[in-house]
Amino acid sequence: MPLIETPDGPVWKRRATKETLIRWFFWLIALAVIAYAWKGISDKTIWFFVQDAPRQAADIGGRMIPPKFSYMSRLWVPVWDTLNIATLGTVIALFIAVPVAFAAAHNTTPHPIVRTIAIFIIVSSRSVNSLIWALMLVFIFGPGVLAGTIAIGLRSVGFCAKLLYEGIEEIDHTQVEAIEATGASRAQQMVFGIVPQVLPTFAGIGVFRWDINIRESTILGLVGAGGIGLELSGSINTLAWTQVSMILLVILSTVIVSEWVSAKVRGAII
């Protein structure tokens, strides 16, 4: 804290005057940006619909009660498809993410150019949402579970590879140096010095991403990529609100079960 001289003697201040002015300047810029963004949103919003939204929400909520429990007989297969999309997509992502992660880590990459390419793959995967991947893949492979599975896999590569390569860079290098001192090759150093240290991280990342993919795969059907989202889209389009509420209950139950399974597996690993 700076010491400011005043007529009554020196006074301790939290910040100097220059620093305080700079902080206020940046606060004013932030407020101006927020105000400009709000004006842009406000100009393109039909406020009549916003005012009427509570009544519409209450009306739809009333139409969704009670859920159509008899519709459950048609949801078993879509739920199974959703679980398959999430599981196979996660497996695909992990197979691709492992070499990408080793190529991206500073201590295992064979060349800076290879690392740049690996980082580009990670960023590209993470920057495109799974729905966008699914939308493009539906045009390539046609509607169905295959497009959804590949979309989940492509979306998950960046997530898994980023966390894994950060784990590789944080390993205990003394173990690798001890193996290197025995005359081991670079490949042997990786197999016996690095891989055992990152295996728990790898398993934890896989389970955590699978848990996330369960959630993401439930909505891929909205663009025709299979799973329970396809039933949800059809029910919304036909205004079958009792079916919609039943599907939402099934999605909620599926996510809760996947969260419980994920927590148990991560607990066992850790």
HELIX and SHEET records of a PDB file:
HELIX    1   1 THR A   17  ASP A   43  1                                  27    
HELIX    2   2 TRP A   47  ARG A   63  1                                  17    
HELIX    3   3 PHE A   69  ARG A   74  5                                   6    
HELIX    4   4 TRP A   76  ALA A  104  1                                  29    
HELIX    5   5 PRO A  112  SER A  127  1                                  16    
HELIX    6   6 SER A  130  PHE A  141  1                                  12    
HELIX    7   7 VAL A  145  GLU A  169  1                                  25    
HELIX    8   8 HIS A  173  ALA A  181  1                                   9    
HELIX    9   9 ARG A  186  GLN A  189  1                                   4    
HELIX   10  10 MET A  190  ILE A  194  3                                   5    
HELIX   11  11 VAL A  195  SER A  217  1                                  23    
HELIX   12  12 LEU A  220  VAL A  223  5                                   4    
HELIX   13  13 ILE A  228  ASN A  237  1                                  10    
HELIX   14  14 TRP A  241  ILE A  269  1                                  29    
SHEET    1   A 2 LEU A   3  THR A   6  0                                        
SHEET    2   A 2 GLY A   9  TRP A  12 -1                                        
END                                                                             
